[in-house]
Amino acid sequence: MHSPISRFLMKTRIYRRRHKSMIYVSIGLLIIIYFIFQHIQFIHDSENNDNPVINVPTDQGSFNPFKALANSVSAIFPNKKTVPYKHTEAHNEISQVPKLERFRPGKQEIKPGKLETKPGKQEIKPGNLEIKPEKLEIEEDPIKPDYKDVKEEKEKEDEDEDVEVVKEVKETDTPKAVIKPIEKGNDDSKAKVADVEETKVKPTEKATKDSQLITDGSKYDKKRKRLAYQFYEQIFQVLDRGEPLIPELRLYPSKERIYHARYDSLEKDDLVFSESYLSKFLQLTPLELESMTEKHKYVIDNLPEKAPPGLYKGNGIVYVGGGKFNWLTLLSIKSLRAMGSKVAIEVLIPHIDEFEPHLCKKVFPDLGAKCIYLPNELNSGEAHKDNSIYDNFEFKGYQYKALAILLSSFENVLLLDSDNIPVHRPDKLFTKNPFLDKGFIVWPDFWKRATSPHYYKIAGLSLSTLELLPRYNEVKGLYETANDIQVENLDNVPLHLRKGSISDPTSESGQLMISKKTHTKALLMALYYNLYGPSHFYPLFSQGSDGEGDKETFLAATIACGKPYYQVSKFLNAFGHFSIRGEFEGTGMGQYDPVEDFEYNKNRNKDGVNVKDREPQIFFVHANFPKLNPWQLKVTGKNMNEKAERIRLYGTGMKKRTGYDFETVQWTNMFELLCDMKIELEIYKDVDRAMLCREITAHLKFLHLTADTLE
């Protein structure tokens, strides 16, 4: 007979044998239930902390255990692999894509010939001209705006956390400037400018929260913009109150104009551009002259001498891009980086419909460049109001150059047209004379100056009747004393040879250098001249002669403000080729190195001869006609002669002038950008890329085959 203990052990063994599977199932269910409720609590905590941790963001609100249980089961037994969900920068940009209904139409264009006056402004009435500048209401002293609040906020932040706006291009990242055979690019070159998904943005002229898609988010940029918004608004208050109240200046006594007045110091012409001669063209009544003078005086008296501290810093190159100019700007930047230039670059994009996301977010940054969007630089999304001061202006055309300089983050600026390509590294120009001493450099143009004598009266500049300026000799490339001119009869004295005037020849603004540390007021006056340029100041500066536009405004503003400047003495070079008929066809301009020009002139002897130094070398190629657009050149046939044979646009002397085969280098850069890296650009969206690359390849082959024809 079994003992009680033996019987208990026997029953236990039987029970375990019979119910072993049930025990395993029970233990498994307990473990599963435990983990389910642990997961439910974790999800609840995550939802309350607004920190999604699974690939499907959960709804905010009260805790639902059944929904959480379902999510838990699906997480434990998923149908497919998932990855953690989190808000990245890319997600933030995509989430800010503007909705169509949130955009408002831009400012309507003002029809020519219609004079609109703003409330509070006086109209000119014959015999009763009383125009008094109105005092700005926003500040007691517009020259010294109050930046106290901004500065106090700025001082609270750690200056060591500043982030550079534009990254520096490392030496190892810089492509070498070599001419290489045409070959298919490797994977590295393609990966350098990778394709990214473009975000479509509806056109608008307002700076709203939606336009934050293209706003730089660095701490330095945000601190700088807090200064900039207040400074720019006060500047435009002054410029708005300085608007001329008279109709557009279009009154000429006849159809006669000053056409093709090429500057030639060797030409003995009976026609002298004297005060009496230049007074024969654009006409102003005494009332109009008085009105313009009052407004000009108000503006120059109320603009500040300097920008607020911290608004600008460093050296940089600035372009005006957008639309068709994006490609030309890209080609110029590629050339700079290929030469090893490390200067920071900013590109002004005037309108949202000209902003190309892939170009501005990927391509330009990879080349050490940055897009700046004009409305964002003037208005913050939160501060924008329907009655913004900027609504009183219509920005277009030549006005963008002065705006690009003003809105850039650099203190020292080299402004380049998008079709202007430096042929040597411009880095040294910022650190040597004449820029260090003068703070402003301009380059000469082909033409005589035709500025109206009325401008000098409007600007309050008195012209001497006894003293003369040095006369420009474009052959020698220097300014020399004009001993052969007698001042007794002013009809025989060129107006722009008299002391106090803007000297001959005219300026070419395809490139200019300016320091905002010393020339802020001059820059703002140039902006004033350009804002009201088409209607008033362009006619005053050019009187219908060649090259009417912004090019005279910068030097005129500098002289009106009494600031120093340096005009390169070496006369510009005309690039081009000869047709089959033997006619010269110009295609561009060459401007010279200002540093070498300065040194060369400094070492001239008393006879104006320099036997020590070589002459300055060409530094910039302004490829303005035709533009270096490979497809447009093919369509128009500009790179062909009358026999449909390919030609070198700049002739056979470019290697001698620039030091290398400039044209082959540019077409090589075209191939790398468009065919090797396959960069997508709006200008080529309707062009078959294979056909475009075949055209570039064919022209490159021609350039290689004709390399032995170069001088």
C-alpha positions as CSV (number, residue, x, y, z in Angstrom):
1,M,0.0,0.0,0.0
2,H,1.3,3.3,-1.0
3,S,2.0,6.0,1.6
4,P,0.2,9.5,1.3
5,I,3.4,11.0,-0.1
6,S,3.8,8.4,-2.8
7,R,0.2,8.8,-3.9
8,F,0.7,12.7,-4.1
9,L,3.8,12.4,-6.2
10,M,2.1,9.8,-8.5
11,K,-0.9,12.1,-9.0
12,T,1.4,15.1,-9.8
13,R,3.3,13.2,-12.4
14,I,0.0,12.0,-14.0
15,Y,-1.3,15.6,-13.9
16,R,1.9,17.0,-15.5
17,R,1.8,14.4,-18.3
18,R,-1.8,15.0,-19.1
19,H,-1.8,18.8,-18.8
20,K,1.7,19.7,-19.9
21,S,0.6,21.5,-23.0
22,M,-2.0,23.5,-21.1
23,I,0.6,24.7,-18.7
24,Y,2.8,26.0,-21.5
25,V,-0.1,27.8,-23.1
26,S,-1.0,29.5,-19.8
27,I,2.5,30.7,-19.2
28,G,2.7,32.0,-22.8
29,L,-0.6,33.9,-22.4
30,L,0.5,35.5,-19.1
31,I,3.7,36.7,-20.8
32,I,1.8,38.2,-23.8
33,I,-0.7,40.0,-21.6
34,Y,2.1,41.4,-19.5
35,F,3.9,42.9,-22.6
36,I,0.7,44.1,-24.1
37,F,-0.2,46.3,-21.1
38,Q,3.4,47.5,-20.9
39,H,3.2,48.6,-24.5
40,I,-0.2,50.2,-24.0
41,Q,1.2,52.4,-21.2
42,F,4.2,53.3,-23.4
43,I,2.0,54.4,-26.2
44,H,-0.2,56.5,-23.9
45,D,2.9,58.3,-22.5
46,S,4.2,58.9,-26.1
47,E,0.9,60.4,-27.2
48,N,0.8,62.7,-24.2
49,N,4.4,63.9,-24.9
50,D,3.6,64.6,-28.6
51,N,6.5,62.3,-29.6
52,P,5.4,59.7,-32.1
53,V,7.5,56.6,-32.1
54,I,5.8,54.4,-34.7
55,N,5.5,54.9,-38.4
56,V,1.8,56.0,-38.2
57,P,1.4,59.2,-36.1
58,T,-1.5,58.7,-33.6
59,D,-4.3,61.1,-33.0
60,Q,-4.1,63.5,-30.1
61,G,-6.8,63.3,-27.4
62,S,-8.0,61.0,-24.6
63,F,-6.5,57.6,-24.0
64,N,-8.4,54.7,-25.8
65,P,-7.3,51.3,-24.4
66,F,-9.0,49.3,-27.2
67,K,-7.4,51.5,-29.9
68,A,-4.0,51.2,-28.1
69,L,-4.5,47.4,-27.8
70,A,-5.1,47.2,-31.5
71,N,-2.1,49.3,-32.2
72,S,0.0,47.1,-29.9
73,V,-1.1,43.9,-31.5
74,S,-0.4,45.3,-35.0
75,A,3.0,46.4,-33.7
76,I,3.8,43.0,-32.3
77,F,2.6,41.2,-35.4
78,P,3.3,43.6,-38.2
79,N,2.5,42.9,-41.8
80,K,5.6,44.7,-43.0
81,K,8.8,46.1,-41.6
82,T,8.5,49.6,-40.2
83,V,10.9,52.4,-39.2
84,P,10.7,55.0,-36.5
85,Y,8.8,58.1,-37.5
86,K,10.2,61.5,-36.5
87,H,10.0,65.1,-37.7
88,T,13.1,65.8,-39.8
89,E,14.1,69.0,-41.7
90,A,12.8,67.5,-44.9
91,H,9.4,66.8,-43.2
92,N,9.2,70.4,-41.9
93,E,9.8,71.8,-45.4
94,I,7.2,69.5,-47.0
95,S,4.7,70.3,-44.3
96,Q,5.1,74.0,-45.1
97,V,4.2,73.7,-48.8
98,P,1.8,76.6,-49.3
99,K,-1.8,76.0,-50.1
100,L,-3.1,77.9,-53.2
101,E,-5.8,79.8,-51.3
102,R,-3.3,81.3,-48.9
103,F,-1.5,83.3,-51.5
104,R,-2.5,86.8,-52.5
105,P,-1.8,88.4,-55.8
106,G,1.3,90.7,-56.1
107,K,1.3,94.4,-56.6
108,Q,-0.3,95.6,-59.8
109,E,1.9,97.3,-62.3
110,I,1.6,101.1,-62.6
111,K,0.8,102.0,-66.2
112,P,3.3,104.4,-67.8
113,G,2.4,108.0,-68.1
114,K,0.0,107.9,-65.1
115,L,1.2,110.0,-62.2
116,E,-0.1,108.8,-58.9
117,T,0.3,110.8,-55.7
118,K,0.2,109.3,-52.3
119,P,-1.8,110.7,-49.4
120,G,0.0,113.4,-47.6
121,K,2.1,114.4,-50.6
122,Q,1.7,117.7,-52.3
123,E,1.1,118.2,-56.0
124,I,2.9,120.8,-58.0
125,K,0.8,123.7,-59.0
126,P,2.1,126.5,-61.2
127,G,3.1,129.5,-59.2
128,N,2.7,127.9,-55.9
129,L,5.5,125.5,-55.1
130,E,5.9,124.7,-51.4
131,I,7.5,121.3,-51.0
132,K,8.7,120.7,-47.5
133,P,10.2,117.3,-46.5
134,E,7.9,115.6,-44.0
135,K,9.5,114.4,-40.8
136,L,9.5,110.6,-40.3
137,E,7.1,109.5,-37.6
138,I,8.8,106.2,-36.8
139,E,11.9,107.8,-35.3
140,E,12.9,111.2,-34.0
141,D,16.2,110.9,-35.8
142,P,16.2,108.6,-38.9
143,I,19.9,108.8,-39.0
144,K,20.2,107.1,-35.6
145,P,17.5,104.5,-35.4
146,D,16.8,102.9,-32.0
147,Y,18.1,99.4,-32.0
148,K,18.0,99.1,-28.2
149,D,15.5,96.2,-28.0
150,V,17.3,94.3,-30.6
151,K,20.7,94.8,-29.1
152,E,19.4,93.7,-25.6
153,E,18.0,90.5,-27.0
154,K,21.2,90.0,-29.0
155,E,23.4,90.3,-25.9
156,K,21.5,87.6,-24.1
157,E,22.5,85.0,-26.7
158,D,25.8,83.3,-26.8
159,E,27.9,84.9,-29.6
160,D,30.0,81.7,-29.8
161,E,26.9,79.9,-31.2
162,D,26.9,82.0,-34.4
163,V,26.7,79.9,-37.5
164,E,28.3,81.1,-40.8
165,V,25.7,81.9,-43.4
166,V,27.7,80.4,-46.3
167,K,30.0,77.4,-45.8
168,E,33.6,77.7,-46.8
169,V,34.7,75.6,-49.8
170,K,37.6,73.3,-48.7
171,E,40.7,73.0,-50.8
172,T,40.0,69.3,-51.3
173,D,36.5,70.0,-52.6
174,T,37.7,72.5,-55.3
175,P,37.8,71.2,-58.8
176,K,40.9,71.9,-60.8
177,A,40.8,74.3,-63.7
178,V,42.0,72.0,-66.4
179,I,40.8,71.2,-69.9
180,K,40.1,67.4,-70.1
181,P,38.9,65.2,-72.8
182,I,35.2,64.6,-73.1
183,E,34.3,61.5,-71.1
184,K,31.4,60.1,-69.1
185,G,31.4,61.3,-65.6
186,N,32.0,58.9,-62.7
187,D,29.6,58.1,-59.9
188,D,31.3,60.6,-57.5
189,S,30.7,63.5,-59.8
190,K,27.1,62.6,-60.1
191,A,26.7,62.1,-56.4
192,K,28.1,65.6,-55.7
193,V,24.9,67.2,-56.9
194,A,22.3,64.5,-56.1
195,D,18.7,64.7,-57.3
196,V,16.2,65.7,-54.6
197,E,12.5,66.0,-54.7
198,E,11.5,69.5,-55.7
199,T,8.8,71.3,-53.7
200,K,6.4,73.2,-55.9
201,V,5.8,76.7,-54.8
202,K,3.0,78.9,-56.1
203,P,4.2,82.4,-57.3
204,T,3.6,85.3,-54.9
205,E,5.2,88.6,-54.3
206,K,4.5,88.7,-50.5
207,A,6.7,87.4,-47.8
208,T,4.4,85.2,-45.8
209,K,4.9,82.2,-43.4
210,D,4.7,80.0,-46.4
211,S,7.8,81.4,-47.9
212,Q,9.8,80.1,-44.8
213,L,10.4,77.2,-47.1
214,I,13.4,79.1,-48.5
215,T,14.5,80.9,-45.3
216,D,17.9,80.1,-43.8
217,G,17.5,79.0,-40.2
218,S,21.0,79.7,-38.8
219,K,21.2,81.6,-35.6
220,Y,23.4,84.2,-37.1
221,D,20.9,84.8,-39.9
222,K,18.0,85.1,-37.5
223,K,19.8,87.7,-35.3
224,R,20.9,89.6,-38.4
225,K,17.4,89.8,-39.8
226,R,16.1,91.2,-36.6
227,L,18.4,94.2,-37.2
228,A,17.8,94.2,-40.9
229,Y,13.9,94.4,-40.9
230,Q,13.9,97.5,-38.8
231,F,16.8,99.1,-40.6
232,Y,15.4,98.5,-44.1
233,E,11.9,99.7,-43.2
234,Q,13.3,103.0,-42.0
235,I,15.4,103.3,-45.1
236,F,12.5,102.8,-47.4
237,Q,10.4,105.3,-45.3
238,V,13.0,107.9,-46.3
239,L,13.2,106.7,-49.9
240,D,9.4,106.7,-50.2
241,R,9.1,110.3,-48.9
242,G,11.8,111.3,-51.4
243,E,9.7,110.2,-54.4
244,P,9.8,112.9,-57.1
245,L,6.4,114.5,-57.4
246,I,6.8,115.6,-61.0
247,P,5.9,113.6,-64.1
248,E,8.4,111.4,-65.8
249,L,11.3,113.3,-67.4
250,R,10.7,112.8,-71.1
251,L,10.7,116.4,-72.5
252,Y,13.2,116.9,-75.3
253,P,13.0,119.8,-77.7
254,S,13.6,117.6,-80.7
255,K,14.2,113.9,-81.7
256,E,18.0,114.5,-81.6
257,R,19.8,112.4,-79.0
258,I,23.4,111.6,-78.1
259,Y,24.0,108.3,-79.9
260,H,27.2,106.2,-80.1
261,A,29.4,108.8,-78.3
262,R,32.5,106.6,-78.1
263,Y,35.2,108.0,-75.8
264,D,38.3,108.7,-77.9
265,S,41.0,110.9,-76.5
266,L,42.9,111.0,-79.8
267,E,39.9,112.1,-81.8
268,K,40.0,115.9,-82.6
269,D,36.3,116.5,-82.7
270,D,34.7,120.0,-83.0
271,L,31.8,118.7,-80.9
272,V,32.6,119.4,-77.3
273,F,30.3,117.9,-74.6
274,S,30.2,121.2,-72.8
275,E,27.6,122.5,-70.4
276,S,25.9,124.4,-73.1
277,Y,25.8,121.4,-75.5
278,L,24.5,118.9,-72.9
279,S,21.8,121.4,-71.9
280,K,20.2,121.1,-75.3
281,F,18.6,117.7,-74.7
282,L,16.5,116.8,-71.6
283,Q,14.5,119.8,-70.4
284,L,13.1,120.7,-66.9
285,T,11.0,123.6,-66.0
286,P,12.1,125.8,-63.0
287,L,9.3,124.3,-60.9
288,E,10.4,120.7,-61.8
289,L,14.0,121.5,-61.0
290,E,13.1,123.0,-57.7
291,S,10.9,120.0,-56.8
292,M,13.6,117.5,-57.7
293,T,16.2,119.5,-55.7
294,E,14.0,119.6,-52.6
295,K,13.4,115.8,-52.7
296,H,17.0,115.0,-53.3
297,K,18.1,117.1,-50.4
298,Y,15.6,115.5,-48.1
299,V,16.9,112.0,-49.0
300,I,20.6,112.7,-48.7
301,D,20.0,114.6,-45.4
302,N,18.0,111.7,-43.8
303,L,19.8,108.6,-44.9
304,P,22.2,107.1,-42.3
305,E,26.0,107.2,-42.8
306,K,26.4,103.6,-41.5
307,A,24.4,100.4,-41.0
308,P,23.7,99.1,-37.5
309,P,26.6,97.0,-36.0
310,G,26.2,93.3,-36.7
311,L,24.1,93.7,-39.8
312,Y,27.0,92.9,-42.2
313,K,30.2,91.0,-42.0
314,G,33.0,89.4,-44.1
315,N,33.7,89.5,-47.8
316,G,31.6,88.0,-50.6
317,I,30.5,87.9,-54.2
318,V,26.9,88.8,-55.0
319,Y,24.8,88.0,-58.1
320,V,21.3,88.8,-59.3
321,G,19.8,85.4,-60.3
322,G,16.3,84.1,-61.0
323,G,14.8,82.7,-64.1
324,K,17.1,82.6,-67.2
325,F,19.9,84.2,-65.1
326,N,20.1,81.1,-62.8
327,W,22.0,79.2,-65.5
328,L,24.5,82.0,-66.2
329,T,25.1,82.5,-62.5
330,L,25.7,78.8,-62.1
331,L,28.3,78.8,-64.9
332,S,30.1,81.8,-63.4
333,I,30.2,80.2,-59.9
334,K,31.4,76.9,-61.4
335,S,34.3,78.8,-63.0
336,L,35.2,80.5,-59.7
337,R,35.3,77.3,-57.8
338,A,37.2,75.6,-60.6
339,M,39.9,78.2,-60.2
340,G,40.1,77.6,-56.4
341,S,38.3,80.8,-55.2
342,K,37.0,80.4,-51.7
343,V,35.1,83.7,-51.4
344,A,31.5,83.2,-50.1
345,I,28.7,83.8,-52.6
346,E,25.1,84.9,-52.4
347,V,22.5,85.0,-55.2
348,L,19.5,87.3,-55.0
349,I,16.3,85.6,-56.3
350,P,13.8,88.5,-56.9
351,H,10.5,86.5,-57.3
352,I,9.2,83.2,-55.9
353,D,8.4,81.8,-59.4
354,E,12.1,82.3,-60.2
355,F,13.2,80.2,-57.2
356,E,14.4,76.7,-58.2
357,P,14.4,74.5,-55.0
358,H,17.0,72.0,-56.2
359,L,19.4,74.7,-57.4
360,C,19.1,76.7,-54.2
361,K,18.9,73.9,-51.7
362,K,21.5,71.5,-53.2
363,V,23.5,72.7,-56.2
364,F,24.5,76.2,-55.0
365,P,25.3,75.1,-51.4
366,D,27.6,72.4,-52.8
367,L,29.4,75.2,-54.6
368,G,29.6,77.3,-51.5
369,A,26.8,79.7,-52.6
370,K,23.5,80.6,-51.1
371,C,20.2,82.0,-52.4
372,I,18.6,85.0,-50.8
373,Y,15.0,85.6,-51.6
374,L,14.1,89.3,-51.9
375,P,10.7,89.4,-50.1
376,N,12.0,87.3,-47.2
377,E,14.9,89.7,-46.7
378,L,12.6,92.8,-46.5
379,N,9.7,91.3,-44.5
380,S,9.3,88.8,-41.8
381,G,6.3,86.5,-42.1
382,E,4.9,87.7,-38.8
383,A,5.5,91.4,-39.4
384,H,4.0,91.5,-42.9
385,K,1.0,93.9,-43.2
386,D,-1.1,94.8,-46.1
387,N,0.0,98.4,-45.8
388,S,3.7,97.6,-45.8
389,I,6.0,100.4,-47.0
390,Y,7.4,98.1,-49.7
391,D,4.0,98.1,-51.3
392,N,4.7,101.6,-52.5
393,F,7.6,100.3,-54.7
394,E,7.7,98.1,-57.8
395,F,11.1,96.4,-58.0
396,K,12.3,95.4,-61.4
397,G,15.2,95.4,-63.9
398,Y,18.3,97.4,-63.0
399,Q,17.0,98.1,-59.4
400,Y,17.9,94.6,-58.4
401,K,21.7,95.3,-58.3
402,A,21.5,97.9,-55.6
403,L,19.0,95.8,-53.7
404,A,21.3,92.7,-54.0
405,I,24.2,94.6,-52.5
406,L,22.0,96.1,-49.7
407,L,20.3,92.8,-48.8
408,S,23.4,90.6,-48.9
409,S,25.0,89.7,-45.5
410,F,28.5,90.8,-46.6
411,E,30.2,94.0,-45.5
412,N,32.5,94.0,-48.5
413,V,30.9,93.1,-51.8
414,L,32.0,92.2,-55.3
415,L,28.9,92.5,-57.5
416,L,28.9,90.5,-60.7
417,D,26.4,90.3,-63.5
418,S,25.3,86.8,-64.1
419,D,27.0,86.8,-67.5
420,N,30.3,88.0,-66.0
421,I,33.0,85.4,-65.5
422,P,36.2,86.1,-63.6
423,V,39.2,84.6,-65.3
424,H,41.4,84.7,-62.2
425,R,40.7,84.2,-58.5
426,P,39.1,87.4,-57.1
427,D,40.0,86.7,-53.4
428,K,42.9,89.1,-53.4
429,L,40.8,92.1,-54.4
430,F,39.3,92.4,-51.0
431,T,42.6,92.5,-49.1
432,K,44.7,94.9,-51.2
433,N,44.6,98.4,-52.5
434,P,42.9,100.2,-54.1
435,F,39.9,98.6,-52.3
436,L,41.4,99.0,-48.8
437,D,42.0,102.7,-49.3
438,K,39.0,103.7,-51.4
439,G,36.2,101.3,-50.5
440,F,34.7,101.6,-53.9
441,I,35.9,100.5,-57.3
442,V,34.3,101.0,-60.8
443,W,35.5,100.0,-64.2
444,P,35.3,102.2,-67.4
445,D,32.8,101.8,-70.3
446,F,33.2,102.7,-74.0
447,W,31.2,105.9,-73.9
448,K,31.5,109.6,-73.2
449,R,29.6,110.8,-70.2
450,A,26.3,112.6,-71.2
451,T,24.9,113.5,-67.8
452,S,22.6,116.5,-67.9
453,P,23.8,119.7,-66.1
454,H,20.4,119.7,-64.4
455,Y,21.6,116.7,-62.3
456,Y,24.4,118.7,-60.7
457,K,21.9,121.4,-59.6
458,I,19.5,118.8,-58.2
459,A,22.3,117.1,-56.3
460,G,23.7,120.4,-55.0
461,L,27.1,119.8,-56.6
462,S,28.9,123.0,-57.8
463,L,31.1,122.7,-60.8
464,S,34.3,124.8,-61.0
465,T,34.7,127.4,-63.7
466,L,38.5,127.5,-63.2
467,E,39.8,124.1,-62.1
468,L,39.9,120.9,-64.2
469,L,40.0,117.2,-63.4
470,P,42.8,115.1,-64.9
471,R,41.8,114.0,-68.4
472,Y,41.5,110.4,-69.2
473,N,43.8,108.9,-71.9
474,E,42.4,105.5,-72.8
475,V,45.4,104.6,-75.0
476,K,47.9,105.0,-72.2
477,G,45.4,103.9,-69.5
478,L,45.9,106.9,-67.2
479,Y,44.6,110.2,-66.1
480,E,46.8,113.1,-67.1
481,T,46.8,116.9,-66.8
482,A,44.9,118.7,-69.5
483,N,47.3,121.5,-70.3
484,D,45.9,122.3,-73.7
485,I,42.5,123.4,-72.5
486,Q,41.8,127.1,-71.7
487,V,39.0,127.6,-69.2
488,E,38.2,131.2,-70.2
489,N,35.6,129.9,-72.6
490,L,33.5,127.2,-71.0
491,D,31.9,126.3,-74.3
492,N,35.3,124.7,-75.2
493,V,35.6,122.8,-71.9
494,P,33.9,119.4,-71.5
495,L,31.5,119.5,-68.7
496,H,32.9,116.3,-67.2
497,L,36.4,117.7,-67.2
498,R,35.4,120.4,-64.7
499,K,36.3,119.8,-61.1
500,G,33.2,118.7,-59.1
501,S,31.7,116.7,-61.9
502,I,31.7,113.0,-62.6
503,S,34.7,112.3,-64.7
504,D,34.8,110.7,-68.1
505,P,34.4,108.0,-69.3
506,T,31.2,106.4,-68.2
507,S,31.1,103.3,-65.9
508,E,30.4,99.7,-66.7
509,S,28.5,98.0,-63.9
510,G,29.0,94.4,-65.0
511,Q,31.3,94.3,-61.9
512,L,31.8,96.8,-59.1
513,M,33.2,96.6,-55.5
514,I,31.9,98.4,-52.5
515,S,32.5,98.5,-48.8
516,K,29.4,99.0,-46.7
517,K,31.6,100.0,-43.8
518,T,32.5,103.2,-45.5
519,H,30.0,103.6,-48.4
520,T,26.6,102.7,-46.8
521,K,25.1,106.1,-47.5
522,A,26.4,106.1,-51.1
523,L,24.9,102.7,-51.6
524,L,21.5,103.9,-50.3
525,M,21.7,107.0,-52.6
526,A,22.4,104.6,-55.5
527,L,19.3,102.6,-54.5
528,Y,17.3,105.9,-54.5
529,Y,18.5,106.7,-58.0
530,N,17.5,103.3,-59.2
531,L,14.1,103.1,-57.6
532,Y,13.2,106.3,-59.5
533,G,15.6,105.6,-62.3
534,P,13.4,104.7,-65.3
535,S,11.2,107.7,-64.7
536,H,13.6,110.4,-63.6
537,F,17.3,109.7,-62.9
538,Y,18.2,107.5,-65.9
539,P,17.2,110.3,-68.3
540,L,19.2,112.7,-66.2
541,F,22.4,110.6,-66.3
542,S,22.2,109.5,-69.9
543,Q,19.8,111.7,-71.8
544,G,18.9,108.9,-74.2
545,S,22.5,107.9,-75.0
546,D,24.0,104.4,-75.1
547,G,23.8,102.2,-72.0
548,E,21.0,104.0,-70.1
549,G,20.4,102.2,-66.9
550,D,21.9,101.6,-63.4
551,K,25.6,101.9,-64.5
552,E,25.9,105.6,-63.8
553,T,24.0,105.6,-60.5
554,F,26.7,104.1,-58.2
555,L,29.5,106.5,-59.1
556,A,27.1,109.5,-59.1
557,A,25.8,108.6,-55.6
558,T,29.4,108.2,-54.3
559,I,30.3,111.7,-55.5
560,A,27.1,113.2,-54.3
561,C,27.9,111.8,-50.8
562,G,31.5,113.0,-51.0
563,K,33.0,109.5,-50.7
564,P,36.3,108.3,-52.3
565,Y,36.5,106.0,-55.2
566,Y,38.9,104.3,-57.7
567,Q,38.1,104.0,-61.4
568,V,40.3,101.5,-63.1
569,S,42.6,103.3,-65.6
570,K,43.2,100.5,-68.0
571,F,40.6,100.8,-70.8
572,L,38.4,97.8,-71.4
573,N,39.0,95.4,-74.2
574,A,36.4,94.4,-76.8
575,F,36.1,90.7,-77.5
576,G,34.7,89.2,-80.7
577,H,35.5,87.7,-84.0
578,F,35.6,88.7,-87.7
579,S,32.9,87.5,-90.0
580,I,33.6,86.1,-93.5
581,R,32.9,89.6,-94.8
582,G,35.7,90.9,-92.6
583,E,33.4,92.8,-90.2
584,F,34.2,92.7,-86.5
585,E,31.3,91.3,-84.4
586,G,31.6,92.0,-80.7
587,T,30.6,89.4,-78.2
588,G,31.9,90.6,-74.9
589,M,34.1,92.9,-72.8
590,G,37.3,92.4,-70.9
591,Q,38.0,94.4,-67.7
592,Y,41.4,94.6,-66.0
593,D,42.8,93.7,-62.6
594,P,42.3,96.7,-60.3
595,V,45.2,95.7,-58.0
596,E,47.7,95.5,-60.9
597,D,46.2,98.6,-62.4
598,F,46.8,100.5,-59.1
599,E,50.4,99.2,-58.7
600,Y,51.2,99.9,-62.3
601,N,50.0,103.5,-62.1
602,K,51.8,104.0,-58.8
603,N,55.1,103.1,-60.4
604,R,54.8,105.4,-63.4
605,N,57.6,108.0,-63.8
606,K,57.0,111.7,-64.4
607,D,56.5,111.0,-68.1
608,G,53.7,108.5,-67.3
609,V,55.9,105.4,-68.2
610,N,56.3,102.3,-66.2
611,V,59.4,100.3,-67.1
612,K,59.3,98.2,-63.9
613,D,56.0,96.3,-64.1
614,R,54.1,94.4,-66.8
615,E,50.7,95.9,-67.8
616,P,47.6,94.8,-65.9
617,Q,46.0,91.5,-67.1
618,I,42.4,91.0,-68.0
619,F,40.4,89.9,-64.9
620,F,36.8,89.7,-65.9
621,V,35.1,88.6,-69.1
622,H,31.6,90.1,-69.4
623,A,30.1,87.7,-71.9
624,N,27.0,89.8,-72.5
625,F,26.2,89.2,-76.2
626,P,25.4,86.5,-77.0
627,K,25.0,84.8,-73.6
628,L,26.8,81.5,-73.0
629,N,23.6,79.4,-73.2
630,P,24.6,76.4,-75.4
631,W,21.0,75.6,-76.5
632,Q,20.2,79.2,-77.4
633,L,23.5,79.5,-79.3
634,K,22.5,76.5,-81.4
635,V,18.9,77.7,-82.0
636,T,20.0,81.2,-83.1
637,G,23.2,80.0,-84.9
638,K,25.3,82.6,-83.0
639,N,28.2,80.1,-82.8
640,M,28.2,79.6,-86.6
641,N,29.4,81.8,-89.5
642,E,27.6,82.6,-92.7
643,K,28.6,79.2,-94.1
644,A,27.1,77.3,-91.1
645,E,30.6,76.5,-89.8
646,R,31.4,76.6,-86.1
647,I,33.4,79.6,-84.8
648,R,35.1,80.7,-81.7
649,L,32.9,83.5,-80.3
650,Y,35.8,85.4,-78.8
651,G,38.3,85.0,-81.6
652,T,41.8,83.4,-81.5
653,G,43.4,85.8,-79.0
654,M,41.7,84.8,-75.8
655,K,44.5,82.5,-74.6
656,K,47.0,85.4,-75.0
657,R,44.6,87.8,-73.2
658,T,43.4,85.6,-70.3
659,G,46.3,83.1,-70.0
660,Y,44.3,80.1,-71.0
661,D,41.8,78.9,-73.6
662,F,38.8,80.6,-71.9
663,E,36.2,79.4,-74.4
664,T,37.1,75.7,-74.1
665,V,37.1,75.9,-70.3
666,Q,33.6,77.3,-70.3
667,W,32.2,74.7,-72.6
668,T,34.0,72.0,-70.5
669,N,32.2,73.5,-67.5
670,M,28.9,73.3,-69.4
671,F,29.4,69.6,-70.1
672,E,30.2,68.9,-66.5
673,L,27.1,70.7,-65.2
674,L,24.5,69.7,-67.7
675,C,25.8,66.3,-69.1
676,D,28.0,64.9,-66.3
677,M,26.1,66.0,-63.2
678,K,22.8,66.3,-65.1
679,I,21.7,69.3,-63.1
680,E,18.0,70.1,-63.8
681,L,17.3,73.7,-64.6
682,E,14.0,75.5,-65.4
683,I,15.5,77.1,-68.5
684,Y,16.2,73.6,-70.0
685,K,13.0,71.9,-68.9
686,D,11.6,71.7,-72.5
687,V,15.0,70.9,-74.1
688,D,15.9,67.3,-74.8
689,R,18.9,66.6,-72.7
690,A,20.5,64.1,-75.1
691,M,20.3,66.7,-77.9
692,L,21.7,69.4,-75.7
693,C,24.6,67.2,-74.7
694,R,25.3,66.3,-78.3
695,E,25.5,69.9,-79.2
696,I,27.9,70.7,-76.3
697,T,30.0,67.7,-77.2
698,A,30.2,68.7,-80.9
699,H,31.2,72.2,-80.0
700,L,33.8,71.0,-77.5
701,K,35.3,68.7,-80.2
702,F,35.5,71.7,-82.5
703,L,37.3,73.8,-79.8
704,H,39.8,71.0,-79.2
705,L,40.5,70.7,-82.9
706,T,41.1,74.4,-83.3
707,A,43.3,74.8,-80.2
708,D,46.4,75.2,-82.4
709,T,44.9,78.3,-84.0
710,L,45.1,80.3,-80.7
711,E,47.6,83.1,-80.5
